[in-house]
Amino acid sequence: ILALSHQAIKIANNFTVGGIVSLVCGFADLNVKMPQGLANALSERAVACKEKFQAGDISRMLSGFAKQEIKLGAQLIQTMLGRTYNLAKTFLAVELLDLVCAFPKLGIHVDRELSEVIMKRSSDFVSSFDAPKIARFVHALSLLRIKPSPDLSRMILERASAIAAALTCSSKTEMMVGLKKLGIECSAALSEALSTVEQDPINSK
């Protein structure tokens, strides 16, 4: 791994966006932390070819770095946040979810303007999220301290109510804590569903 990393640093300026993303995700998939020197070299290269990054590239790269708990430089973070803002309308559901979940792990703060475009795009997807995804989404928003709009809050509650029975115990806790932190009030029925620890055999499969 070290030998490959040294070689990758030497040729970092030759990496395409696809190459950068593949290398970052490769380390994450192998459960091996990328050496900081290589992360820095790839970050510099990513900033240099920022205009070629599409929504999915940003999501996969930052998620890959987040899984490895890599410390990213301010220049890469600001560059990718700006690119995310410009491409917000093009994110697919899973790409946006992974990105929102990666931000707090990377210690990335999201400003009001970016929060608003993320919320707007999220409202296109929330109603299609399954149980684990809606729990992850709510938890990530709470960590980022992003206050959803009234419309998005309503959609989150509707989706949470629809899939509450399918949530695992840990996801129920994640959801309850997240909703509370976001200041979203649950109905009595949803509160009861989320506080029920035991699941019946059908839903626990």
N, C-alpha and C positions, 0 to 999 in steps of 0.2 A: 504493500500500500504506500509506504513512504517513497519507494523508488518511483512508482507511478505518479505520485503527487509532485515530486521534484521535476519530473519530465513535463507534467501538465503545466507547472508554473513557468517553465522555460518557453512553452509554446502558447501561453495564455492568450496572447494577442491574435492568435489564429482561430480561436474558438468562435463558432457561430452561436446564435441564440439557442438553437437546438442542442448544440454541444454543451453549452453551459448548463442548461436545464437538465440534460441527461446525466451529466457528471454529478451535479448536486443531488438529484434524485437517486442516482446509483449508490452513493454513499449512504443516503437515508435508508434505502431498501436493504443494504447490507448491514444496517445497524452499526456502522462504523462512523465515528466523528471525523469529519474532514479536518486536516491540519489547517490552522488559522492562516498560515501563509498562502495556501492554495485558495482559501475562501476570499482572502484579500485580493489576490490576483484576478479571480473570476469576477469579483465585485467591480474592480476597475474596468474590466472588459465589458461587463454588463452596462455600466454607465456609458461607456464609449459607443455602444450600439443600441442605446435605449429606444430609439425610434423603431427598431425592428421587433421589439417585444410586443406580443399580442396578449390579450387577457389571460388566456390559458397558460402562457409562458410565465407570466408574473406569479400567478397562483401556484403553479407547480414549483417554481424556484424558491419562493418564500416559504412554502410549506415544507420543502425539503430542508431548507436551512433551519426552520423551526424544529423539525423532528430531531435535528442534531444539536439543537441549542447553541448554534453558532452566533457569535457576537458580530453584528453587522455595523459597518461604518455609516455615519450620518449622510454621506453623499449618496450611497446606494439607496438608503431608505427614502430620502427626499425625492430622488429620481423616480423610484418605483411608485411612490404615493402620487406623484404628479401624473405618471403614466396611467395609474389606476383611475384617477379622476377623469382623464380624457377618454378612457376606454370603458367606463362603467356600464354603459348600455349594452356592451357586447359580451359581458360575462355570462357564462352558463351557470345554472343553479349550483352544481357541485363545485365549480371553480370559485364562485363567490363565497360559498360556505367555507371551503378550505382556506381561502384568503382571510376571511374574518376570524377564523379560528387560529391562524398563524400569527396575526398581529400581536395579541397579548403575549404569546410565547416568546416573541422577538423583542418585547418591550417597546413596540411601536405605538405611538400616540396618534389617534385619528382626529383631525380638526373638524370643526363644525361643517365646513363646506363639503369635505369628503364624506362625512357621516350622512349628510343629506342625500348625496347621490347613491351611496350604498343602500340606504333605507329605501330609496325610490326603486332601485333595481331589485332589492330583496322582496318587495311587495308583489313582484311578478311571479315569485317562486314559492313563497311561504306556504301557500295552500296545497302545494304538491309534496312538501317535505314529509318523509316517514318519521316514525317515532324517534329513532336515534338522531336524525338530522335536526329536527326541531329542538330537541334538548340541547344539542351542541351549539346551535345557533343562538338560543336564548342565553346560554351560559357565556358564550363568547361576547355577546353584546353587553352583558353585565360586567364582564372583566374590562371591556373597553369604555364602560360608562357611557354608552351611546343610548340616549333616550329615544325610543321609537316614537314615530308620529302616532296620533290617535288612530288613524286608519290601520297602520301596521300593527299597533297593539291589539286592535280588534281582530285582525287576521291571525295573529299569533295565538290569541285566546281561543278562537274558533278551531284552529288546527290542533291546539293542545287538548281541547275538550274532545275532539273527534278521535284522537289516537292515545288518550291517556291510559286506556286499558292495555295497550301494547307496549308501554314503557317498562323497562327493567327497573328494579329498585334504585340502582345508582342513577339512572336517567331521570327518575321521578324526583330524586333529591336535587339533582342538577337543575331540573326545570323549576322546582319550587324556589330554590335559592336564587336562581336567575331572575324569575318573575318578581320576587320580593325586592331584589336590588334595583330592578328597573322601575319599580313603583307601579307595576301593572297589577291591578286588583283582580283576583280570581273570583268566579262565582262559587257559591257554596258547594255545588256539585263537583266542580273541578278541584277545589281544595280537598274535598273528601277523597276523590279519585287519586290525587297525587300523594295524599298522606296514608293511603292504604298500602301497607308493605307486602302483604301476601297477594299473590296473583292466582287466579284459578288456573287449572291445568291447561285449558285451551289457549289462554293468552300467554302463558309462560313458555310455550313451545317455540 
